Amino acid sequence: PNPQTPVDKTDKTPWHTLLAQVEPLARRLAELQAPRLRVDLEGRAVGYRSLEGLDLEGVTSLLRQMLSALARQYPEPRAVQVIGLWPGTPSQPVRREVLSEVEAEDDTAWF
């Protein structure tokens, strides 16, 4: 056992970082006019929402709610990506833009 002072784990999770970036992330989603928002944990999609018809305030609110809900559901992910998505068509592939990729700061060794 390592005698360390207990640390509040929430400041070291990707959620803490992303929640601090909600406004700039929402602004970027609005600028890009991304119709969909996806959040991936360790490469696996865990959140998917439509942004169609939302103004900047709506996008900001939805992003904050989504990140907060996922933080409760998955408290200690190793990596989180926030992605803007444009659905594909038969002639156009799906377009995706990774707006933020945050990894856990305090990665525990697995050996």
N, CA and C atoms as an extended XYZ file, in Angstrom:
333
Properties=species:S:1:pos:R:3:atomname:S:1:resname:S:1:resid:I:1 pbc="F F F"
N         0.830       -1.209        0.000 N   PRO     1
C         0.000        0.000        0.000 CA  PRO     1
C         0.867        1.263        0.000 C   PRO     1
N         0.457        2.211       -0.790 N   ASN     2
C         1.196        3.458       -0.926 CA  ASN     2
C         0.556        4.510       -0.025 C   ASN     2
N         1.270        4.984        1.007 N   PRO     3
C         0.669        5.962        1.927 CA  PRO     3
C         0.607        7.355        1.298 C   PRO     3
N        -0.416        7.579        0.483 N   GLN     4
C        -0.577        8.886       -0.152 CA  GLN     4
C        -1.776        9.587        0.451 C   GLN     4
N        -1.759       10.890        0.343 N   THR     5
C        -2.907       11.674        0.781 CA  THR     5
C        -4.052       11.408       -0.186 C   THR     5
N        -5.253       11.136        0.311 N   PRO     6
C        -6.371       10.890       -0.604 CA  PRO     6
C        -6.623       12.108       -1.493 C   PRO     6
N        -6.899       11.839       -2.741 N   VAL     7
C        -7.140       12.915       -3.703 CA  VAL     7
C        -8.566       12.775       -4.207 C   VAL     7
N        -9.186       13.904       -4.480 N   ASP     8
C       -10.516       13.862       -5.073 CA  ASP     8
C       -10.352       13.413       -6.517 C   ASP     8
N       -10.835       12.217       -6.820 N   LYS     9
C       -10.619       11.642       -8.147 CA  LYS     9
C       -11.305       12.430       -9.250 C   LYS     9
N       -12.345       13.191       -8.937 N   THR    10
C       -13.061       13.896       -9.994 CA  THR    10
C       -12.183       14.894      -10.722 C   THR    10
N       -11.156       15.476      -10.066 N   ASP    11
C       -10.343       16.444      -10.814 CA  ASP    11
C        -9.412       15.768      -11.787 C   ASP    11
N        -9.189       14.481      -11.646 N   LYS    12
C        -8.252       13.809      -12.539 CA  LYS    12
C        -8.970       13.066      -13.656 C   LYS    12
N       -10.275       13.032      -13.646 N   THR    13
C       -10.983       12.310      -14.698 CA  THR    13
C       -11.135       13.188      -15.933 C   THR    13
N       -11.286       12.553      -17.092 N   PRO    14
C       -11.553       13.330      -18.308 CA  PRO    14
C       -12.822       14.181      -18.191 C   PRO    14
N       -13.788       13.744      -17.389 N   TRP    15
C       -15.045       14.503      -17.250 CA  TRP    15
C       -14.780       15.894      -16.704 C   TRP    15
N       -13.916       15.994      -15.709 N   HIS    16
C       -13.600       17.290      -15.102 CA  HIS    16
C       -13.078       18.250      -16.176 C   HIS    16
N       -12.149       17.755      -16.988 N   THR    17
C       -11.568       18.566      -18.064 CA  THR    17
C       -12.632       18.966      -19.078 C   THR    17
N       -13.444       17.997      -19.512 N   LEU    18
C       -14.457       18.281      -20.536 CA  LEU    18
C       -15.533       19.232      -20.026 C   LEU    18
N       -15.969       19.057      -18.787 N   LEU    19
C       -16.999       19.954      -18.244 CA  LEU    19
C       -16.467       21.382      -18.133 C   LEU    19
N       -15.154       21.521      -17.938 N   ALA    20
C       -14.557       22.861      -17.904 CA  ALA    20
C       -14.472       23.469      -19.310 C   ALA    20
N       -14.601       22.628      -20.346 N   GLN    21
C       -14.498       23.091      -21.736 CA  GLN    21
C       -15.852       23.145      -22.446 C   GLN    21
N       -16.954       23.017      -21.714 N   VAL    22
C       -18.272       22.934      -22.355 CA  VAL    22
C       -18.543       24.106      -23.296 C   VAL    22
N       -18.303       25.340      -22.857 N   GLU    23
C       -18.626       26.503      -23.700 CA  GLU    23
C       -17.852       26.497      -25.017 C   GLU    23
N       -16.494       26.370      -24.986 N   PRO    24
C       -15.783       26.348      -26.269 CA  PRO    24
C       -16.156       25.153      -27.149 C   PRO    24
N       -16.413       23.993      -26.544 N   LEU    25
C       -16.816       22.826      -27.333 CA  LEU    25
C       -18.169       23.070      -27.999 C   LEU    25
N       -19.112       23.623      -27.252 N   ALA    26
C       -20.445       23.913      -27.800 CA  ALA    26
C       -20.338       24.951      -28.918 C   ALA    26
N       -19.500       25.961      -28.712 N   ARG    27
C       -19.305       26.993      -29.738 CA  ARG    27
C       -18.767       26.362      -31.029 C   ARG    27
N       -17.817       25.449      -30.882 N   ARG    28
C       -17.225       24.775      -32.051 CA  ARG    28
C       -18.275       23.911      -32.762 C   ARG    28
N       -19.081       23.175      -32.002 N   LEU    29
C       -20.154       22.368      -32.605 CA  LEU    29
C       -21.118       23.254      -33.382 C   LEU    29
N       -21.466       24.408      -32.807 N   ALA    30
C       -22.387       25.340      -33.461 CA  ALA    30
C       -21.749       25.927      -34.726 C   ALA    30
N       -20.462       26.290      -34.653 N   GLU    31
C       -19.754       26.840      -35.826 CA  GLU    31
C       -19.714       25.828      -36.966 C   GLU    31
N       -19.450       24.570      -36.620 N   LEU    32
C       -19.360       23.517      -37.632 CA  LEU    32
C       -20.739       23.104      -38.150 C   LEU    32
N       -21.788       23.502      -37.424 N   GLN    33
C       -23.163       23.115      -37.732 CA  GLN    33
C       -23.299       21.593      -37.788 C   GLN    33
N       -22.661       20.931      -36.842 N   ALA    34
C       -22.752       19.473      -36.770 CA  ALA    34
C       -24.173       19.087      -36.360 C   ALA    34
N       -24.841       18.234      -37.143 N   PRO    35
C       -26.202       17.850      -36.789 CA  PRO    35
C       -26.283       16.810      -35.670 C   PRO    35
N       -25.167       16.143      -35.357 N   ARG    36
C       -25.168       15.112      -34.319 CA  ARG    36
C       -23.953       15.280      -33.414 C   ARG    36
N       -24.129       14.846      -32.175 N   LEU    37
C       -23.059       14.848      -31.181 CA  LEU    37
C       -22.884       13.416      -30.714 C   LEU    37
N       -21.643       12.952      -30.679 N   ARG    38
C       -21.377       11.612      -30.163 CA  ARG    38
C       -20.269       11.707      -29.127 C   ARG    38
N       -20.387       10.919      -28.062 N   VAL    39
C       -19.335       10.835      -27.049 CA  VAL    39
C       -18.883        9.376      -27.005 C   VAL    39
N       -17.584        9.176      -27.145 N   ASP    40
C       -16.999        7.832      -27.094 CA  ASP    40
C       -16.171        7.686      -25.826 C   ASP    40
N       -16.239        6.502      -25.230 N   LEU    41
C       -15.364        6.154      -24.105 CA  LEU    41
C       -14.462        5.039      -24.580 C   LEU    41
N       -13.178        5.283      -24.544 N   GLU    42
C       -12.200        4.265      -24.928 CA  GLU    42
C       -12.552        3.656      -26.281 C   GLU    42
N       -12.976        4.506      -27.232 N   GLY    43
C       -13.272        4.049      -28.585 CA  GLY    43
C       -14.660        3.470      -28.802 C   GLY    43
N       -15.511        3.479      -27.780 N   ARG    44
C       -16.855        2.908      -27.894 CA  ARG    44
C       -17.890        4.010      -27.699 C   ARG    44
N       -18.816        4.126      -28.647 N   ALA    45
C       -19.848        5.166      -28.557 CA  ALA    45
C       -20.778        4.887      -27.376 C   ALA    45
N       -20.929        5.871      -26.489 N   VAL    46
C       -21.817        5.717      -25.333 CA  VAL    46
C       -22.896        6.796      -25.284 C   VAL    46
N       -22.753        7.816      -26.110 N   GLY    47
C       -23.750        8.887      -26.127 CA  GLY    47
C       -23.918        9.412      -27.533 C   GLY    47
N       -25.174        9.657      -27.937 N   TYR    48
C       -25.452       10.109      -29.295 CA  TYR    48
C       -26.702       10.965      -29.236 C   TYR    48
N       -26.593       12.220      -29.645 N   ARG    49
C       -27.750       13.129      -29.589 CA  ARG    49
C       -27.807       13.990      -30.836 C   ARG    49
N       -29.027       14.353      -31.220 N   SER    50
C       -29.222       15.266      -32.340 CA  SER    50
C       -29.053       16.699      -31.845 C   SER    50
N       -28.412       17.523      -32.651 N   LEU    51
C       -28.243       18.942      -32.325 CA  LEU    51
C       -29.103       19.808      -33.241 C   LEU    51
N       -29.845       19.176      -34.142 N   GLU    52
C       -30.621       19.929      -35.131 CA  GLU    52
C       -31.641       20.825      -34.449 C   GLU    52
N       -31.701       22.068      -34.919 N   GLY    53
C       -32.666       23.028      -34.392 CA  GLY    53
C       -32.238       23.719      -33.105 C   GLY    53
N       -31.059       23.374      -32.579 N   LEU    54
C       -30.606       23.989      -31.325 CA  LEU    54
C       -29.714       25.195      -31.612 C   LEU    54
N       -29.908       26.264      -30.829 N   ASP    55
C       -28.999       27.406      -30.916 CA  ASP    55
C       -27.807       27.128      -29.991 C   ASP    55
N       -26.883       28.074      -29.910 N   LEU    56
C       -25.678       27.877      -29.097 CA  LEU    56
C       -26.025       27.542      -27.646 C   LEU    56
N       -27.006       28.245      -27.087 N   GLU    57
C       -27.411       27.986      -25.699 CA  GLU    57
C       -27.939       26.553      -25.548 C   GLU    57
N       -28.725       26.105      -26.520 N   GLY    58
C       -29.272       24.745      -26.491 CA  GLY    58
C       -28.185       23.689      -26.605 C   GLY    58
N       -27.216       23.929      -27.494 N   VAL    59
C       -26.097       22.995      -27.667 CA  VAL    59
C       -25.277       22.934      -26.378 C   VAL    59
N       -25.018       24.093      -25.770 N   THR    60
C       -24.244       24.156      -24.522 CA  THR    60
C       -24.950       23.373      -23.422 C   THR    60
N       -26.247       23.595      -23.281 N   SER    61
C       -27.034       22.925      -22.249 CA  SER    61
C       -27.056       21.408      -22.475 C   SER    61
N       -27.304       20.986      -23.717 N   LEU    62
C       -27.366       19.558      -24.018 CA  LEU    62
C       -26.010       18.890      -23.767 C   LEU    62
N       -24.928       19.541      -24.191 N   LEU    63
C       -23.590       18.983      -23.994 CA  LEU    63
C       -23.274       18.848      -22.504 C   LEU    63
N       -23.596       19.880      -21.719 N   ARG    64
C       -23.337       19.832      -20.273 CA  ARG    64
C       -24.138       18.694      -19.625 C   ARG    64
N       -25.426       18.581      -19.978 N   GLN    65
C       -26.275       17.517      -19.411 CA  GLN    65
C       -25.748       16.134      -19.793 C   GLN    65
N       -25.372       15.993      -21.059 N   MET    66
C       -24.900       14.699      -21.540 CA  MET    66
C       -23.604       14.287      -20.843 C   MET    66
N       -22.646       15.205      -20.746 N   LEU    67
C       -21.376       14.892      -20.084 CA  LEU    67
C       -21.587       14.588      -18.601 C   LEU    67
N       -22.466       15.341      -17.938 N   SER    68
C       -22.741       15.105      -16.511 CA  SER    68
C       -23.373       13.733      -16.299 C   SER    68
N       -24.325       13.372      -17.159 N   ALA    69
C       -24.993       12.066      -17.040 CA  ALA    69
C       -23.997       10.931      -17.289 C   ALA    69
N       -23.165       11.072      -18.309 N   LEU    70
C       -22.172       10.032      -18.604 CA  LEU    70
C       -21.125        9.936      -17.498 C   LEU    70
N       -20.788       11.067      -16.876 N   ALA    71
C       -19.815       11.060      -15.771 CA  ALA    71
C       -20.346       10.254      -14.589 C   ALA    71
N       -21.666       10.338      -14.364 N   ARG    72
C       -22.258        9.542      -13.277 CA  ARG    72
C       -22.290        8.060      -13.652 C   ARG    72
N       -22.565        7.786      -14.919 N   GLN    73
C       -22.690        6.405      -15.377 CA  GLN    73
C       -21.329        5.711      -15.512 C   GLN    73
N       -20.331        6.451      -15.963 N   TYR    74
C       -18.981        5.911      -16.178 CA  TYR    74
C       -17.991        6.806      -15.433 C   TYR    74
N       -17.858        6.647      -14.110 N   PRO    75
C       -17.091        7.604      -13.304 CA  PRO    75
C       -15.598        7.691      -13.610 C   PRO    75
N       -14.966        6.624      -14.063 N   GLU    76
C       -13.512        6.684      -14.244 CA  GLU    76
C       -13.059        6.131      -15.590 C   GLU    76
N       -13.430        6.784      -16.674 N   PRO    77
C       -12.982        6.285      -17.978 CA  PRO    77
C       -11.505        6.592      -18.195 C   PRO    77
N       -10.869        5.803      -19.031 N   ARG    78
C        -9.458        6.064      -19.358 CA  ARG    78
C        -9.338        7.125      -20.441 C   ARG    78
N       -10.328        7.201      -21.345 N   ALA    79
C       -10.270        8.188      -22.432 CA  ALA    79
C       -11.682        8.522      -22.903 C   ALA    79
N       -11.905        9.795      -23.213 N   VAL    80
C       -13.212       10.265      -23.687 CA  VAL    80
C       -12.984       11.130      -24.927 C   VAL    80
N       -13.831       10.933      -25.942 N   GLN    81
C       -13.799       11.776      -27.140 CA  GLN    81
C       -15.160       12.431      -27.318 C   GLN    81
N       -15.155       13.713      -27.672 N   VAL    82
C       -16.379       14.430      -28.045 CA  VAL    82
C       -16.282       14.629      -29.555 C   VAL    82
N       -17.307       14.154      -30.283 N   ILE    83
C       -17.242       14.090      -31.742 CA  ILE    83
C       -18.462       14.754      -32.371 C   ILE    83
N       -18.227       15.596      -33.369 N   GLY    84
C       -19.304       16.132      -34.195 CA  GLY    84
C       -19.497       15.184      -35.366 C   GLY    84
N       -20.755       14.844      -35.689 N   LEU    85
C       -21.038       13.882      -36.764 CA  LEU    85
C       -21.984       14.457      -37.797 C   LEU    85
N       -21.741       14.072      -39.035 N   TRP    86
C       -22.642       14.380      -40.142 CA  TRP    86
C       -23.019       13.045      -40.755 C   TRP    86
N       -24.317       12.686      -40.756 N   PRO    87
C       -24.724       11.383      -41.290 CA  PRO    87
C       -24.312       11.229      -42.756 C   PRO    87
N       -24.043       10.002      -43.151 N   GLY    88
C       -23.653        9.727      -44.527 CA  GLY    88
C       -24.868        9.555      -45.434 C   GLY    88
N       -24.606        9.578      -46.709 N   THR    89
C       -25.619        9.292      -47.730 CA  THR    89
C       -24.991        8.245      -48.645 C   THR    89
N       -25.763        7.687      -49.583 N   PRO    90
C       -25.149        6.698      -50.477 CA  PRO    90
C       -23.899        7.224      -51.199 C   PRO    90
N       -23.860        8.528      -51.493 N   SER    91
C       -22.694        9.057      -52.210 CA  SER    91
C       -21.654        9.715      -51.293 C   SER    91
N       -22.019       10.002      -50.058 N   GLN    92
C       -21.110       10.669      -49.113 CA  GLN    92
C       -20.907        9.797      -47.881 C   GLN    92
N       -19.662        9.524      -47.493 N   PRO    93
C       -19.455        8.780      -46.247 CA  PRO    93
C       -19.780        9.658      -45.033 C   PRO    93
N       -19.964        9.010      -43.906 N   VAL    94
C       -20.184        9.736      -42.653 CA  VAL    94
C       -18.964       10.616      -42.398 C   VAL    94
N       -19.210       11.863      -42.027 N   ARG    95
C       -18.099       12.756      -41.672 CA  ARG    95
C       -18.072       12.865      -40.155 C   ARG    95
N       -16.897       12.788      -39.581 N   ARG    96
C       -16.772       12.941      -38.128 CA  ARG    96
C       -15.588       13.834      -37.824 C   ARG    96
N       -15.773       14.680      -36.829 N   GLU    97
C       -14.691       15.565      -36.403 CA  GLU    97
C       -14.546       15.433      -34.894 C   GLU    97
N       -13.359       14.981      -34.458 N   VAL    98
C       -13.085       14.853      -33.027 CA  VAL    98
C       -12.768       16.252      -32.506 C   VAL    98
N       -13.618       16.757      -31.613 N   LEU    99
C       -13.449       18.109      -31.083 CA  LEU    99
C       -12.588       18.120      -29.831 C   LEU    99
N       -12.614       17.021      -29.098 N   SER   100
C       -11.805       16.942      -27.886 CA  SER   100
C       -11.546       15.480      -27.578 C   SER   100
N       -10.317       15.194      -27.184 N   GLU   101
C        -9.948       13.846      -26.774 CA  GLU   101
C        -9.159       13.995      -25.485 C   GLU   101
N        -9.693       13.452      -24.397 N   VAL   102
C        -9.069       13.635      -23.088 CA  VAL   102
C        -8.828       12.268      -22.467 C   VAL   102
N        -7.612       12.056      -21.996 N   GLU   103
C        -7.282       10.803      -21.324 CA  GLU   103
C        -7.141       11.053      -19.833 C   GLU   103
N        -7.361       10.009      -19.048 N   ALA   104
C        -7.214       10.114      -17.599 CA  ALA   104
C        -5.768       10.486      -17.283 C   ALA   104
N        -5.587       11.428      -16.354 N   GLU   105
C        -4.240       11.894      -16.004 CA  GLU   105
C        -3.478       10.880      -15.176 C   GLU   105
N        -4.176       10.268      -14.238 N   ASP   106
C        -3.507        9.370      -13.302 CA  ASP   106
C        -3.791        7.938      -13.723 C   ASP   106
N        -3.079        7.466      -14.726 N   ASP   107
C        -3.332        6.134      -15.249 CA  ASP   107
C        -2.604        5.109      -14.398 C   ASP   107
N        -3.346        4.220      -13.790 N   THR   108
C        -2.760        3.205      -12.927 CA  THR   108
C        -2.143        2.111      -13.793 C   THR   108
N        -0.964        1.670      -13.443 N   ALA   109
C        -0.305        0.602      -14.204 CA  ALA   109
C        -1.096       -0.695      -14.044 C   ALA   109
N        -1.175       -1.458      -15.118 N   TRP   110
C        -1.977       -2.695      -15.112 CA  TRP   110
C        -1.105       -3.934      -15.056 C   TRP   110
N         0.070       -3.856      -14.423 N   PHE   111
C         0.911       -5.053      -14.363 CA  PHE   111
C         1.246       -5.400      -12.939 C   PHE   111
